[in-house]
Amino acid sequence: MKPSVMVIGVGRSGACCTLGDEVVKEMDVYVKYNNHLNIKTVLLFEANNPQLETDGVEECRQGVLDKQKQWGVEIIDLDSYMREINDTGFCWLDEYQLSAYGHERAGDFVTNRLREIISGFGDSGAEEKDNEN
């Protein structure tokens, strides 16, 4: 099995909150390795409840954005999207869990963005397969 796309979540849980620069360095390793194997990398900024403090997340996020062009990765910004739609319905069950409505909106957003991104990658992949035959 050889994947054509890898999605890496960037969120408030785990090391991203406390190890901003270190996380960016680790992502650099993944992205370079994926590029070596001709695997496209997509980074997903996970949704954070707008009512919560997001200590450290913004620094990590900015570090990733600063590297985006160099890495040649696509970013799906679920966090910004969920903040935009926060007042359109009951998005959050509690501080951390999306409601059914929140999951539906998040799922639609991520699915549509992945379709756009993958369709953009598809052209070059088809040419490579044609050249192999």
GUGU-177792 format. One line per 8 residues: number of its first residue (from 1); their letters; for each residue x, y, z of C-alpha. Coordinates in nm, 2 decimals. Layout:
BEGIN
NUM	a	X/Y/Z | ...
end
This chain:
BEGIN
1	mkpsvmvi	0.00/0.00/0.00 | 0.14/0.34/-0.10 | -0.07/0.64/0.02 | -0.09/0.94/-0.20 | -0.19/1.18/0.08 | -0.12/1.20/0.45 | -0.33/1.42/0.68 | -0.16/1.54/1.00
9	gvgrsgac	-0.37/1.70/1.27 | -0.24/2.02/1.44 | -0.44/2.09/1.76 | -0.45/2.21/2.11 | -0.41/1.86/2.26 | -0.07/1.71/2.30 | 0.27/1.87/2.24 | 0.16/2.15/2.01
17	ctlgdevv	0.05/2.36/2.31 | 0.38/2.34/2.49 | 0.64/2.26/2.23 | 0.55/2.49/1.94 | 0.89/2.51/1.77 | 0.97/2.15/1.85 | 0.65/2.04/1.69 | 0.73/2.24/1.38
25	kemdvyvk	1.07/2.07/1.36 | 0.90/1.73/1.39 | 0.65/1.81/1.12 | 0.94/1.92/0.90 | 1.08/1.56/0.92 | 0.74/1.41/0.83 | 0.69/1.65/0.54 | 1.04/1.60/0.39
33	ynnhlnik	1.00/1.22/0.43 | 0.66/1.23/0.26 | 0.80/1.45/-0.02 | 1.08/1.20/-0.07 | 0.81/0.92/-0.11 | 0.59/1.15/-0.34 | 0.32/1.16/-0.07 | 0.13/1.49/-0.04
41	tvllfean	0.09/1.62/0.31 | -0.22/1.80/0.43 | -0.22/1.97/0.77 | -0.55/2.00/0.95 | -0.58/2.28/1.21 | -0.82/2.11/1.46 | -1.12/2.30/1.60 | -1.09/2.47/1.94
49	npqletdg	-1.39/2.59/2.13 | -1.38/2.97/2.10 | -1.46/2.99/2.47 | -1.13/2.82/2.57 | -0.79/2.96/2.62 | -0.55/2.83/2.35 | -0.22/2.89/2.51 | 0.06/2.79/2.28
57	veecrqgv	-0.16/2.69/1.99 | -0.13/3.02/1.81 | 0.26/3.00/1.82 | 0.26/2.65/1.68 | 0.00/2.75/1.42 | 0.21/3.05/1.31 | 0.52/2.83/1.29 | 0.33/2.59/1.06
65	ldkqkqwg	0.20/2.88/0.85 | 0.55/3.02/0.82 | 0.67/2.69/0.68 | 0.37/2.62/0.45 | 0.52/2.75/0.13 | 0.86/2.60/0.19 | 0.70/2.26/0.27 | 0.45/2.28/-0.02
73	veiidlds	0.16/2.15/0.19 | -0.21/2.23/0.19 | -0.38/2.34/0.51 | -0.74/2.27/0.61 | -0.82/2.53/0.88 | -1.11/2.37/1.06 | -1.05/2.59/1.36 | -1.12/2.92/1.17
81	ymreindt	-1.42/2.76/1.00 | -1.58/2.65/1.33 | -1.52/3.00/1.47 | -1.70/3.15/1.17 | -2.00/2.93/1.21 | -2.01/2.92/1.59 | -2.33/3.14/1.61 | -2.52/2.94/1.34
89	gfcwldey	-2.63/2.66/1.57 | -2.54/2.45/1.87 | -2.18/2.36/1.77 | -2.03/2.24/2.10 | -2.16/2.00/2.37 | -1.91/2.11/2.62 | -1.56/2.27/2.62 | -1.41/2.00/2.40
97	qlsayghe	-1.67/1.80/2.22 | -1.86/1.90/1.91 | -2.23/1.85/1.90 | -2.40/1.65/1.63 | -2.45/1.97/1.44 | -2.09/2.07/1.49 | -1.97/1.73/1.37 | -2.19/1.75/1.06
105	ragdfvtn	-2.06/2.10/0.97 | -1.70/2.00/1.05 | -1.73/1.68/0.85 | -1.88/1.85/0.55 | -1.61/2.12/0.56 | -1.32/1.88/0.59 | -1.46/1.64/0.32 | -1.51/1.92/0.07
113	rlreiisg	-1.17/2.07/0.13 | -1.00/1.72/0.10 | -1.19/1.67/-0.23 | -1.06/2.00/-0.36 | -0.71/1.93/-0.25 | -0.70/1.57/-0.38 | -0.85/1.67/-0.72 | -0.57/1.92/-0.75
121	fgdsgaee	-0.31/1.64/-0.68 | -0.48/1.40/-0.91 | -0.37/1.55/-1.24 | 0.00/1.50/-1.18 | -0.05/1.15/-1.04 | -0.24/1.04/-1.35 | 0.04/1.16/-1.58 | 0.30/0.97/-1.37
129	kdnen	0.10/0.65/-1.41 | 0.06/0.70/-1.78 | 0.43/0.75/-1.81 | 0.50/0.43/-1.62 | 0.30/0.22/-1.87
end
